[in-house]
Every structure is written in structure tokens, then in C-alpha cells.
């Protein structure tokens, strides 16, 4: 007997309505039926943008559990996410940001059934950063889709930003998940069944978001637990500054290649297992 589809839990910021629509369609295609989302809008977001996104959610048949405004402290997302998880109740929870499109090696119901059989209370994912073929941080056309606009996938978060590319994509309701959904203390995902988390962050407008994040965290307007998030933003800005405003897609460290949401990347299980099991927090030594 297959398990009940997981509740999708997400805290969503001021993304463009077409991205929200594509995200909802993707997870409905995977079999998700229940969406528990909360919107959080920093103070710089105009009212009209908030209203447009809330209206887009309603048109998609989703009633947000809550909407909040104000500083985006490092703990804000975690607090809102955990409130949504409490509301979702028992069962499996699927955790995904609005720019994360998860891709599984088997149907979602089978992935969950396998985890149940093997005694795993979490399922892991690994970020696959999606960028435009030119490396430019461009916009996209909803009628053409994200795959066409950002056809390359690689390991930017891991190998340039020195961020944690690991994700907890599915967790039982009583499993505590750390900030950013990167870890579940006391629980190890099956490293042989890691899903690809297609990360469509590198779109038009992201550079302004990163600069704003650095400014607010540096001044204390937004509270941070460690400088890691701010440092990652700085590394991306420094990189595009050195490469004429684009991501250097030819750098072999990032292993960019053409990928799609329709098919798992070639040799993904071994590639993901290698990164997932060997990743360690970055220690800064000299210049990058």
C-alpha cells in the first residue's frame, strides 16, 4: 500500500508569479496534493508585488497559511517553516524553496515507500545549480519554461560559494531539520538515493538581492547566526565582477553541462553520492 503524498512545506519570498506557477505545477506533477506555504516579504517589497503574488497563489488553488513582513533574519525562515510543519501534522513533509525543483530517481510514492522499508526517516537531495548558457543572470519567458532559459546544471553552490549543497528534501513529521533544510541532526539520508535539487536561483534580480543581503546582515538590520550566508553572497558577487557580470560556465570546477527536469543527469547517483558523503564546511585559507 502506497503512503499518503507528502505535504509540501515552503516559505516563499518575493519571487515572480510565473515562477510560483511553474513550481506548483512541477510538484503537482510529482504527486503533491497539499501545499502549506507562507509568504514573507522584506520591507523593500512594494505592496503591489505582494498582492500580485498572493493573487497568483489563489489562482493556483492555494490559500497561504500566513503572510508576514519585515526583516528576513536568518532565523525567520526556520521559524515560519516549523510552524507550517506543525500545522501539516503527521506523515512525510516535502521541504522546498520556491526556486528548488526536486527530481527523483523514482516516483515520489516509491521513494517514500523505500525510505519507510529501510528505516530512513529523511531523504536527501543535492543542489544542481541551473544557469543560462551564456552565464548571464537573465530573466525567462514563462511560455518557453525554465529548462530552456537555464539549460546548464552544475555545482556552483558547492565549488564557488563554498555553501552546503546538501538538502533534506523529505522528512518525517517528528524529525527536526536544521536551518536551510541542509541537515537533520541525528539522521543520515541514504547516500545511494539522493535526489537532484534543480536550483533556479541565478535569474535576473538576484545580484540586487545578494547586495541587499550583505548590507542588511553587515549592519545588523537582519540578524545572522554566522557570516556564512553573507560570505556566500560575496563570493558570487566577486566572481561575476571578475567575469564581466556573468558566471563563468566554462570553469571545469563547476561541471556545468546540459540537463533537464525531464531526465536525471547521467551518472547522477555516483556523482551525488561522492559530494554528499565528502562535503565538509569550508575553511577559508587565503584568497579564493
FENTA-V787445 format. One record per backbone hydrogen bond with DSSP energy under -0.5 kcal/mol. CO is the residue of the C=O (numbers start at 1). NH is the residue of the N-H. Records with the same first field share a line. If there is no record, write none. Layout:
# FENTA-V787445
CO->NH + NH
This chain:
# FENTA-V787445
6->34
7->9 + 94
8->36
9->96
10->12 + 38
12->40
13->15
16->19 + 20
17->21
18->22
19->23
20->24
21->25
22->26
23->27
24->28
25->29
26->30
27->31 + 32
28->31
33->35
34->8 + 36
35->37
36->10
37->65 + 66
38->12
39->68
40->42
41->70
42->45
46->49 + 50
47->51
48->52
49->53
50->54
51->55
52->56
53->57
54->58
55->59
56->60
57->62
58->61
62->64
66->39
68->41
71->73
73->76 + 77
75->79
76->80
77->81
78->82
79->83
80->84
81->85
82->86
83->87
84->88
85->89
91->173
92->7
93->95 + 171
94->9 + 96
97->100
99->101 + 200
100->102
101->198
103->196
107->110 + 111
108->112
109->113
110->114
111->115
112->116
113->117
114->118
115->119 + 120
116->119
121->172
123->169 + 170
124->195
125->167
126->197
128->199
129->154
130->202
131->152
132->135
135->247
136->132 + 138
138->204
140->142
141->144 + 145
145->149
146->150
151->259
152->131
153->257
154->129 + 156
155->159
156->160 + 161
157->163
162->282
163->165
165->127
167->125 + 169
169->95
170->123
171->93
172->175
174->176
178->181
179->182
181->168
183->178
184->187
187->184
189->191
190->193
193->195
195->126
196->103 + 198
197->128
198->101 + 200
199->130 + 201
201->203
203->206
205->209
206->210
207->211
208->212
209->213
210->214
211->215
212->216
213->217
214->218
215->219
216->220 + 221 + 222
223->74
227->231
228->232
229->233
230->234
231->235
232->236
233->237
234->238
235->239
236->240
237->241
238->242
239->243
240->245 + 246
241->244
243->246
247->249
248->251
251->254
252->255
254->155
257->153
260->263
263->260
265->268
267->271
268->272
269->273
270->274
271->275
272->276
273->277
274->278
275->279
282->284
